[in-house]
Amino acid sequence: MNIAVISVGKLREKPFRQMADEYLKRLSRFVRVEEIELPDLPERDGASPAEERQIRTREGENMLQRLKPGDRVIAMTIPGKQRSSEELAGEIREAKLRGTGRLVFLIGGSLGLGDNVLARADAEMSMSRMTFPHQLAKVMLLEQLYRAEKINAGERYHK
């Protein structure tokens, strides 16, 4: 099984990029992780709710084009289900046992994910009820994926 992290927006700031690269390197011991960064669409100040919805939909279409048949898709959302590290490890373990070809995590841009993406997602996952910059959210997700792989490998990981 492979893992993909598809996100709107690039990690431009050096500290975030370095942290993400470190976790991608660590994860490579356990699983192949594909990182796909998609462009975020410009958002004008004072955009109407309809304009924001249109941006989310267009960004979502771009994400959906990257999905493959058989992918298990987890949308990262604030209202999604919060999981412990052990629960995430269990979900990854189950996906491997079921023969899932690719487990895909989707991180939206500053406006979040479109309804089209949420309709395709098999599950929603939340890091917290708090809002984080998507750059930090990606690093946090990669760290949790690494932690989950360590748990599944029976290796110690500090709690």
N, C-alpha and C positions, 0 to 999 in steps of 0.2 A: 504494500500500500504506500502511496505517496501522499504528501500533504501540499496544498497550495494555499497561499495567502494572497488574496486579490484585494488591493486597496486603491481608493481614489486618492490621488496626490502622491508626490514623491517625497522621500525622506531627504530633504535638502540640507538641514542643519547637521553639521559634522558630528556632534555628540550622539544624536539619535541614530545616524547612519552607522557609526562605529558600534554602538550597542547592538543594533539589529544584525550587523555583520558578525559580531561575536556569537550571538545566539544561533544564527544560521550555521556558522562553523561548528559549534558544539552539537547542534542537531544532526549534522551530517554523519555522525557516528552511528545514529540510530535509524534515520529515515531520510529520504530525499524530500527536501522542501523547496518548492518553486515559489518565488516571490514575483508577483506581477503587479506593477505599479501603473495605474491608468491616469491619464490627465484629468485634472478637475476642471470643470467648465466655469467660465467667468460668471460671477454673481454681482449684479449691480447693487449699489447701496439703495435701500428702500424698495427692494424687489417685492412684488406682491406675492401672496401665498400661491397663486396660480403659477407665477413665474418660477418660484422655488420648487414647486411640484414638477414642473416641466424639466428643470435642471436635474432633479433627482431621477426622473424617468429616463432622461438621456444618458446620464451617468450609469444608471442601472442597465440600460440596453448594452452599453459597452462592457459591463461586467458579465452579463448573461452570455454574450458572444464567446467568452473565454471558458465557459462551462462545457463539460463533456457529458454524454449520456452515462448514467451510472454514478456520477459524482454524488457524494453526500455533502450537502451544502449547509453550512452553519453561518447565519447572518449575525454579526456582532451588533447588538442593539442595547440601548439602555433598559428598556422594559423586558428584555429577554431573561431566560432562566439563569440565575446565578449558580455556578458550580464550584465545588471545592476542587483543589488540585487533584485529589484522589478520584473525584467523580469524573473530571476531564480525562484522567488517565484511563479510567474504566471505559469511557466512551470510545477512546482511541483504540483500546484493546479489543472491544467488541467490533468496531469497524474492521479491524484487521482479521478477526475471526470470521466475520461475515463475507470476507473477500472483497470488501469495498476497494475499488481501484484507486480512488482519490478522495481524500477528505479535504473540502475546500472551506476556508474561512473568508468571509467577505467583510471588509471595513469600508464604510461609506466616507464621503467627504464631509465638509463642514455642515452640510444640510442633512446628513444622514443618508439612509438607503431609501430607494423608491419602492412604491407598492409592488411594482413588477418584480423586484428582487425578493421582497418578503414573500410574495406568492410562490416563488420557486424554491425558497429555502425549506429544508427539511426540519430545521430547528433554529431557534434564536438563542443566543448566549450573551449574557451581560457580564462585564468585568465588575461593574458597580452601578449603583443608581446615580452616581456622580458622572458628570461629563468630563471627558479628557480630550486633549488635542489628539487628532488621529495619529500623529507621529508617535506620541507616547503610547497610545493604545496598541499600535503595532508592536512596539518593543515589549510591552507587557504581555501581549499575546504570544510572541515568540518565546519569551521567558517561561511562560506557563506551558507551552508545548514542550520545551526542553525539560522542565520539571516533570511533566507527565511521562515523557520517555524514560527519564531516570527512574521514576516510580515503577513503570512497567518492566524495566530491566532489573529491578530488585536492588538498584544502587541507592546509596544514601544521598539524600538531598536535604540540606538544612531547612528546618521548619521555622 
